Amino acid sequence: MVALTVGLLLLAGVLQILMANREGSKAQSGTAHLEENARLAIFVLEHAVSHAGYYVSLDSAVFKPSGALQPDLPANAVVGGINNENAGNDQLRVRFESAGGVHNCRGADVGSGNQPRLADFEFYVSDTDSLLCHQAGSDRQPIVDNVDRFKVRYGVGGPNRGDGVRYYTSEPTTAALSRIKSVRIQLLLRADTADGDRALPEPIDQHYEFMDGSSFDVTDRRQRLLIDRTIALKNRLP
């Protein structure tokens, strides 16, 4: 009886260790998946925003107005968006011209050889909390899931090409759209329920502040990662 009791106690201890290791493994998996999604989202956003305003001929020509996506942008604007477009999330619109070597939402080249094409697309969060990339004339491409917030602010410069950023705003005026020199993006991602729903030992109050003065509050056991990145519009710099 004594031996049986001791054996049961040892078995209970082993089971507790195995359960703890299992929970730890799920937490590590959730963290790795969260970081992987963050890297993917930033890569796609940086690639698009940094090419905004690119011209194959590198001359002073301006874009023609396009009503394919919202919001409408004036001819000489290459980025814009809608503040609080969906459930506290913003929308970002980008456009550039390319003859190959620059990719669209699906990773395909925009234009080729001597045939430049206009890339005109938008990023926004769907009703199912996915960050989508929608290119004019094509389907919507999911970039990452489990998005809690997508916030965008625009760095507006002076009237001359050599002027630096003077201020950031979430809602640039029509005149300011042509003077945007950088875009600041904040993206709050949460771990997927499959590999990180119970990563934290107990539910905790989580509070996140965003650059536009808004905030996000939640109490649960899910891991989250806030990305804050400022991207320069290289083709609008001196």
N, C-alpha and C positions, 0 to 999 in steps of 0.2 A: 504493500500500500504506500509506504514511504517513497519507494522508488518510482511508483506510478505518479504520485503527486509531484515529485521533483521533475519527472519527465514532462508532465503537463505544463508546469511552470516554465520550463526551458522552451517548450514548443510555443507557448504564448509569447515569450520574449522574442523568439525567432520570427514569429508572425508579425509582431509589431515592427521589428526592424525591416522586414520585407515590405510592409505597407508604407513605412516612412521612405524607403528607397524608391518605391513606386511613385509616391507623390512627388518626391524630389526629381525623379526622372521626368515626370509630366511637366513640372515647373520649368525645368531646363529646356525641354522641348518647346514649351510655349514661348519662352524668352527667345530662343533661337529663331522660331517662326516669326515672331514679332519683329525682331531685328532684320530678318531677311525681307519682310514686307516693307519695312522702312527704307532699306537700301534701294529696293526696286522703285518705290514711289518717288524718292528723291532723284534717282537716275532719270526717270522718264520726265519729271517736271523740269529738272535742270536742263536736260537736252532740248526741250521745247522752248522754254523761256529764254535761254541763252542765245538761241538762234532767231528770236523774234526780230523782225526788221531786216533779215538777211536778203541781199539782192545778188543775183548771179553776176550782174554787170558791175556791181559795186559803185553805181552812179547815184545821182541825187533824185532819181525818179521816185514817185510816191505810189502807194497802193491805191487801186481803184476801190471805191466803196463796195462793200459786200453785205447783202442782207440774208446770206445763207444761214447765219447763226445769230444768236442774241448775245450781248446787245449790239445794235448797229454801231460801227466804228467809223469815224471820219477817215478820209482818204489817207492822211499821213499818220494815223495811229496804228500801232502794231500789237498792243496789248490793251485789255480792258476787262470789264467784268460786271457782275451784279452782286452787291452786298446783301447778305442774308437771303440768298436765293431760295434755299430750301432748309427749313428746320434749323436755322442758325448757321448754316454752311454757305460759303460763298461760291461763286462761279468765276472761272478765269478763262478768257478767250485770248488766243495767240495766233499770229499769222506771220508767215515768211515765204520766201520764194527759193526754190532750189532746182538744180539740174542734176541731182544725184548726190549721194554721200550724206544726206540728211534724211532722217527717217520720220515716218508718221506714227500714229498710235499703234499700228500693228507691226512695226519694225521694218516696213517696206520703204524703199527709196522714194523720195518725192522728186519727180522729174528724172530725166536721164539725158546724158549727152548734151546735144544742143536744143533740148526741149525742156526748158524750165517750166515748172508748175507752181501754182500758189497752194501752200498748205494753210488751211484755215480751220482751226478746231478749238474745242473748249473742254475744260475739265470741270466736273461738278460731282456732287454726292447724290446718289440715287435714293429712293425711298427705302431701299434695303441696305443702306449704309455702305455701299460700294463706291469707290472713287472711279468714275468713268471718264474715258476719253472719247469724244464724239467729233469725228471729222466730217466736214461738209460732204454730202454725197455718199457716206458709208455708214456702216453699223456702229453702234456704241461698243467700245472695248473696255471691259473691266480691267483696272490696274491693280488695285488691292481691295480687300473686303475689310469689314469691321472698323469703319471710320467713325469716330465720335465727332470730330470737328475738322473742317477745312476752311482756314481763314487766309485772306489775301489782303495785302496793303501795297500801295504803289508809291515808289520814290519819285517825286516830281522835281525836275531841275528847272533852271532858269531858261530864258528865251533863246540863249545862244548855245551852240553845240558844245562848247567847252565848259559850260556851267555844270557844276556838280548838283547833287540832290539837295534840295532846300527843305523839303518836308515830305512826310508820308501821310497818305490818306486812303481810306477804304472806298471813297466815292469821288474820284477825280472829275473835275468839270470837263466839258467838251474841249475847251482850250488846253487844259492840262494833259489830256490824253496823248497829245503829240510830243509832250516833254517828259514822258516817263523814262527814267534811266535805270531803274531797278525794281524788282518785285520781291517783297518779303512774304514768305509762305509759312504758315503754322499748320501742322497736320497732327492730330491726336489719334493714335491707333490703339485698339484694344486687342488682347489675345483672343484667339478663336476658342469657342466653347469646347472643341474637341481636344485641345492640348494646353489650355491654360485657364479654364473657367474657375478652377479652385486652386490656383497657384499660390495665393496668399493664405496664410494659416487661418485667418478669420476675416469677415467683412470689415473693411475700413472705409472711413470717409476720405474721398479723393476730391481735391479741388484744383482746378487749372485756370489760370488767368491768361487772357489773350490780348494781343496788341491793340485791338479796337475797343477795349474796356469791358468786353463780355467775359463770361466765365462758364465753366462746365463743372457741375457737382454730381457725384454719384457715390453710392455706398455698395460695394460688392467685393468679391475675392478675385477679380480679374486683373491681370497685369495690363499696364498701359505705357505707352511711349509717346512723348511729345517731341516732334521734330520742329525746329525753328531754323529756317534757312533764308538768307538774302541772296538773290540771284541777279547779277548785273546783266543788263541788256548790252552786250558787247558792241552791237552795231549802232548803238546810240551814244557811245562814249567817244571822246575826242580821239 
